[in-house]
Amino acid sequence: MIRVAFSLAGVLICLLIIWITAQAGLARLLAKHAIINASLDSADKSVTLAPGDPESHRVRAAVLYRMKRLPEAAKELEQAVSLRPRDDYLWLELAMLRDELQDSAGASVAFDQSVRLAPHYAYPRWQRGNFLLRQRRFDAAFADLRQAAAGNPDFVPNLLDLAWGISGGNVRATENLAQITTSKMRVAFAGFLAKKGKTREAVEQFALAGDVSVQTRRLLVRDLIATESFDEAFEIWTFGKTVGSESVMIHDGGFEGSLGFEEAGFGWRISRSSQASRLVADFSQRHTGSKSLLIEFKGDSNPDSPLISQLIHVEPSRAYRVNFAARTQNMVTGGLPLAVVHDASGEHKRLGESAPLTSDITDWRVYSLEFQTESNTRAVLLSVQRRNCSTSPCPIFGSIWLDSFSIEAR
């Protein structure tokens, strides 16, 4: 009889466990349905089936929040927190909801508890920092915001933007509020200042950053060029580079270095747009140096799209001459290639162009083009492209070689 009693007790316990598990599973399914469909009825049933499950109460709070029933949602979150008091994210959700309900005291308690439970997590500190900022407790707010940004670099741009707004756009005050001392922070601040038009200050921050990656330098140069801050962009681009002593120059005019699609500064840029042409280094043909650039045409290409181009830092109100060498072979087209110079700022006015390359030049021939910069010109764009055709499409076949680009002030 004792054995039978123990056996029956075991069966009853197993059935109870199965029933509890089934109840919990059904509650979770109802909670999932409630979230997906914003169903308060499903959320209510989930809480009824599993009143001791904090997740059911959290889901019901979420549904009530979507229904704009914020006070009820807050009470439901409080119930979830009481059931799982060491969950930092539940405390954070409760803090943000209380803040929305303008319960500053209650929000403060919940924010503090969330940060206490997860002291090394960036997100709770970031949210508490923003809450303190709205309370105008600036010192405490920026202490949290800085620590959050140190833990998660994604917050750095927002930290700079908040400091900039609080300081009224003052560079030094922003630097102090954000406590910009590390190399990464200075690089981020330099990019931020470049976008704000504080280009000289951006260069200063970049110089203080020390050694930076090529990618970082490229991004800052790109930002400065986007704001037409060509002097500062050229200064950053040449920082640490071995360049000629001339104040105005064409970089790698003989194509001795490597070419790529990543150039965002004052080197050669290759067009990605045309699939009907191929650009390669040719060691068998050269005007000067060890090689030249060979462009092979295989069909239709857009005459308005440059095949290769370079941004050149120049002085305003000056006359310049660009020289280059070219040869061609078996070229057939209604739109011959030529070199063109545009102002890099404003409306990109065309300043000058060379004579078109003739269809068959068996020997190297030197071409020139002259142009005059305007009073506000700080950079020009030199490009090799095609003349517009009288018909469209306008195919081109054959090959050209380019070499020995140079520029001189007249």
C-alpha positions in Angstrom: 0.0 0.0 0.0 2.9 2.3 0.8 4.4 1.6 -2.6 1.0 2.3 -4.3 0.7 5.6 -2.4 4.2 6.7 -3.4 3.4 5.7 -7.0 0.2 7.7 -7.0 1.9 10.7 -5.4 4.6 10.5 -8.1 2.0 10.4 -10.9 0.1 13.3 -9.3 3.3 15.3 -9.1 4.2 14.6 -12.7 0.7 15.6 -13.8 1.0 18.8 -11.8 4.3 19.6 -13.4 2.9 18.9 -16.9 -0.1 21.1 -16.1 2.0 23.9 -14.8 4.3 23.6 -17.8 1.4 23.6 -20.2 -0.1 26.7 -18.4 3.2 28.5 -18.7 3.7 27.5 -22.3 0.1 28.6 -23.2 0.7 31.9 -21.3 3.8 32.6 -23.4 2.0 31.8 -26.6 -0.8 34.2 -25.6 1.8 36.8 -24.7 3.4 36.4 -28.1 0.0 36.8 -29.8 -0.7 39.8 -27.7 2.5 41.6 -28.8 2.1 40.8 -32.5 -1.6 41.7 -32.6 -1.7 44.4 -29.9 -4.4 42.2 -28.3 -5.3 43.2 -24.7 -7.6 40.2 -24.4 -4.6 37.8 -25.1 -2.4 39.8 -22.7 -5.1 39.5 -20.0 -5.4 35.7 -20.5 -1.6 35.4 -20.4 -1.5 37.2 -17.0 -4.4 35.0 -15.7 -2.7 31.8 -16.7 0.7 32.9 -15.3 0.3 35.7 -12.7 3.7 35.0 -11.3 5.5 35.4 -14.7 7.1 38.8 -15.0 7.1 38.5 -18.8 3.3 38.2 -19.0 3.0 41.5 -17.0 5.7 43.2 -19.2 3.8 42.2 -22.4 0.5 43.5 -20.9 2.3 46.7 -20.1 3.5 47.0 -23.7 0.0 46.4 -25.1 -1.4 49.0 -22.7 1.3 51.5 -23.8 0.4 51.0 -27.4 -3.2 51.8 -26.5 -2.0 55.1 -24.9 -3.1 53.8 -21.4 0.2 54.9 -19.8 -0.8 54.9 -16.1 -2.0 51.3 -16.3 1.1 50.3 -18.3 3.2 51.7 -15.5 1.4 49.7 -12.9 1.8 46.5 -14.9 5.6 47.2 -15.3 5.8 47.8 -11.5 4.3 44.3 -11.1 6.8 42.8 -13.5 9.7 44.5 -11.6 8.4 43.2 -8.3 8.5 39.7 -9.7 12.0 40.1 -11.2 13.7 42.9 -9.2 17.2 42.3 -10.6 16.3 42.8 -14.2 18.0 46.1 -15.2 16.1 46.4 -18.4 12.7 46.2 -16.7 13.8 49.0 -14.4 14.9 51.0 -17.4 11.6 50.5 -19.2 9.8 51.6 -16.0 12.0 54.6 -15.7 11.4 55.8 -19.2 7.6 55.3 -18.8 7.6 57.2 -15.5 9.5 60.0 -17.2 6.9 60.1 -20.0 4.2 60.4 -17.3 6.2 63.3 -15.8 6.9 61.4 -12.6 10.4 62.7 -12.2 11.0 61.4 -8.7 9.8 57.9 -9.7 11.8 57.9 -12.9 14.9 58.9 -11.0 14.6 56.0 -8.6 14.1 53.5 -11.5 16.9 55.0 -13.6 19.3 54.7 -10.6 18.3 51.1 -10.0 18.8 50.2 -13.6 22.3 51.7 -13.6 23.1 50.1 -10.3 22.2 46.6 -11.6 24.1 47.1 -14.9 26.9 49.6 -14.1 29.0 48.7 -17.1 26.2 48.8 -19.7 26.2 51.9 -21.9 22.4 52.1 -22.7 21.1 52.6 -19.1 23.6 55.3 -18.5 22.8 57.0 -21.8 19.1 57.0 -21.0 19.7 58.3 -17.5 22.0 61.0 -18.9 19.3 62.2 -21.2 16.8 62.2 -18.3 19.2 64.3 -16.2 19.8 66.6 -19.1 16.1 67.3 -19.3 16.2 68.0 -15.6 19.0 70.6 -16.3 21.4 68.7 -14.1 24.2 69.1 -16.6 27.2 67.9 -14.6 25.6 64.6 -13.7 24.1 64.3 -17.1 27.3 64.6 -19.0 29.1 62.3 -16.5 26.6 59.6 -17.6 26.7 60.5 -21.3 30.5 60.5 -21.4 30.7 57.1 -19.7 28.1 55.7 -22.1 30.0 57.0 -25.1 33.2 55.5 -23.8 31.5 52.1 -23.6 29.7 52.4 -26.9 31.3 54.5 -29.7 28.0 54.7 -31.5 26.9 57.3 -28.9 29.9 59.6 -29.6 28.1 61.6 -32.4 25.1 62.1 -30.2 27.3 63.2 -27.3 29.0 65.8 -29.4 25.7 67.0 -30.8 24.2 67.4 -27.2 27.3 69.2 -26.0 27.3 71.4 -29.0 23.6 72.3 -28.4 24.1 73.0 -24.7 27.2 75.1 -25.3 25.4 77.2 -28.0 27.9 76.1 -30.7 31.0 77.0 -28.7 33.9 74.8 -29.8 35.9 75.0 -26.5 32.8 74.6 -24.3 31.8 71.5 -26.4 35.3 70.1 -26.0 35.1 70.6 -22.2 31.6 69.1 -21.8 32.4 66.1 -23.9 35.9 65.9 -22.4 37.6 65.2 -25.7 41.0 63.9 -24.8 41.5 60.6 -26.7 42.7 60.3 -30.3 39.4 58.6 -31.3 37.3 61.4 -29.7 39.4 64.1 -31.4 39.0 62.5 -34.8 35.2 62.2 -34.3 35.2 65.9 -33.1 37.2 66.9 -36.2 34.6 65.3 -38.5 31.8 66.9 -36.5 33.4 70.3 -36.7 34.0 69.9 -40.4 30.3 69.3 -41.0 29.5 72.4 -38.9 31.7 74.6 -41.0 34.3 75.0 -38.3 37.1 73.8 -40.7 40.1 75.5 -39.0 39.1 74.0 -35.7 38.6 70.6 -37.4 42.2 70.7 -38.6 43.4 71.6 -35.1 41.6 68.6 -33.6 43.0 66.3 -36.3 46.5 67.5 -35.6 46.1 66.8 -31.9 44.8 63.2 -32.7 48.3 62.0 -33.7 48.6 58.9 -35.9 45.3 58.0 -37.5 44.3 55.4 -40.0 44.1 56.0 -43.8 40.4 55.4 -43.7 39.9 58.0 -40.9 41.9 60.6 -42.8 39.9 59.8 -46.0 36.6 60.3 -44.3 37.6 63.7 -42.8 39.0 64.9 -46.2 35.7 63.8 -47.8 33.7 65.8 -45.2 35.8 68.9 -45.7 35.6 68.7 -49.5 31.8 68.3 -49.2 31.7 71.7 -47.5 34.1 73.1 -50.1 36.8 73.7 -47.5 39.5 72.9 -50.0 42.4 74.5 -48.1 41.8 72.5 -45.0 41.1 69.3 -46.9 44.4 69.7 -48.8 46.2 70.3 -45.5 44.7 67.1 -44.0 45.3 65.1 -47.2 49.0 66.1 -47.4 49.5 65.6 -43.6 52.4 63.2 -43.3 52.6 62.6 -47.1 55.7 63.2 -49.2 54.7 65.8 -51.7 56.5 68.2 -54.0 57.5 71.7 -52.8 55.3 73.4 -55.4 52.2 75.1 -53.9 50.1 73.9 -56.9 50.7 70.4 -58.3 49.2 67.4 -60.0 49.7 64.3 -57.8 51.3 61.4 -59.6 51.1 63.0 -63.0 53.0 60.1 -64.6 50.7 57.3 -63.1 53.7 55.7 -61.4 51.6 54.8 -58.3 48.7 52.5 -57.9 45.1 53.6 -58.8 42.0 52.7 -57.0 38.3 53.6 -56.5 38.8 54.8 -52.9 40.4 58.2 -53.5 38.4 61.0 -51.9 41.1 63.7 -51.8 43.6 65.1 -54.3 44.7 62.0 -56.1 43.5 60.3 -59.3 39.8 59.2 -59.2 38.7 56.4 -61.5 35.1 56.4 -62.7 33.0 53.3 -61.8 30.2 54.2 -64.2 31.5 52.9 -67.6 31.6 49.1 -68.3 32.7 49.8 -71.8 36.2 50.9 -71.0 39.2 49.4 -69.2 42.0 51.3 -67.4 45.3 49.6 -66.8 49.0 50.5 -66.2 51.1 49.9 -69.3 54.8 49.4 -68.9 55.5 48.9 -72.6 54.4 52.5 -73.5 55.6 55.5 -71.6 56.4 59.2 -72.2 58.3 59.6 -68.9 58.9 57.4 -66.0 58.3 53.7 -66.1 54.7 53.4 -67.3 51.6 55.1 -68.6 47.9 54.8 -68.2 46.1 52.8 -70.9 42.4 53.3 -71.5 40.8 50.8 -73.9 37.3 51.6 -75.2 34.9 48.8 -76.1 31.6 50.4 -77.0 29.1 52.8 -75.6 30.1 55.1 -72.8 28.6 58.4 -71.4 30.5 61.4 -72.7 29.6 63.4 -69.6 31.2 60.9 -67.3 34.9 61.5 -66.6 37.1 58.5 -67.2 39.6 59.7 -64.8 39.8 62.9 -62.7 41.8 64.7 -60.1 41.0 67.5 -57.6 43.8 70.1 -57.7 44.4 72.7 -55.0 44.9 76.1 -56.6 45.1 79.8 -55.8 42.3 82.2 -56.7 42.6 84.7 -59.5 45.6 83.0 -61.2 46.2 81.7 -64.7 47.4 78.1 -65.1 48.5 75.8 -67.9 48.1 72.0 -67.7 50.3 69.9 -69.9 50.0 66.2 -70.6 51.2 63.6 -73.2 49.0 61.2 -75.1 49.0 58.7 -77.9 46.1 56.8 -79.5 45.5 53.7 -81.6 42.6 52.6 -83.8 40.2 55.1 -82.2 36.8 55.3 -83.9 34.1 57.6 -82.4 32.0 60.7 -82.9 33.1 62.0 -79.5 36.8 62.1 -79.1 38.5 62.3 -75.6 39.9 65.5 -74.3 41.0 67.1 -70.9 38.7 69.5 -69.2 39.0 71.7 -66.1 36.0 72.7 -64.0 35.8 75.0 -60.9 35.3 72.6 -58.0 33.1 74.9 -56.1 29.8 76.7 -56.8 28.2 75.7 -60.0 31.3 73.8 -61.3 31.9 76.3 -64.1 34.0 75.0 -67.0 37.2 76.9 -67.0 39.1 75.4 -69.9 39.6 72.4 -72.2 42.3 70.9 -74.4 42.0 70.1 -78.1 40.5 66.6 -78.7 42.9 63.7 -79.0 43.1 62.8 -82.7 42.1 59.4 -83.8 45.6 57.9 -84.5 48.7 59.3 -82.9 51.5 56.7 -83.3 54.0 58.9 -81.4 53.5 60.7 -78.1 52.1 64.2 -78.5 52.0 66.9 -75.8 48.7 68.7 -75.3 48.0 71.8 -73.2 45.0 73.6 -71.8 45.0 77.0 -70.1 42.5 78.4 -67.6 42.0 81.3 -65.2 40.7 80.7 -61.7 38.1 83.1 -60.2 38.4 85.2 -57.1 36.9 82.5 -54.8 38.3 79.4 -56.6 40.4 77.2 -54.2 40.3 74.0 -56.2 39.6 72.8 -59.7 38.7 69.4 -61.1 40.8 68.1 -64.0 39.2 65.3 -65.9 39.6 63.3 -69.0 36.3 62.7 -70.7 34.7 62.6 -74.1 33.3 65.3 -76.3 29.5 65.3 -76.6 28.3 63.5 -79.8 25.6 64.7 -82.1 23.8 61.4 -81.8 23.0 59.0 -78.9 24.1 56.4 -78.2 27.7 57.4 -79.0 30.0 54.4 -79.0 33.8 54.6 -78.9 36.4 51.9 -79.8 40.2 51.9 -79.7 42.9 52.8 -77.2 44.6 55.9 -75.7 47.6 56.3 -73.5 48.1 59.1 -71.0 51.2 60.3 -69.2 53.2 63.2 -67.8 50.4 65.4 -66.4 51.8 68.7 -64.9 50.5 72.1 -64.0 52.2 75.5 -63.9 51.3 79.0 -63.0 51.4 81.4 -66.0 
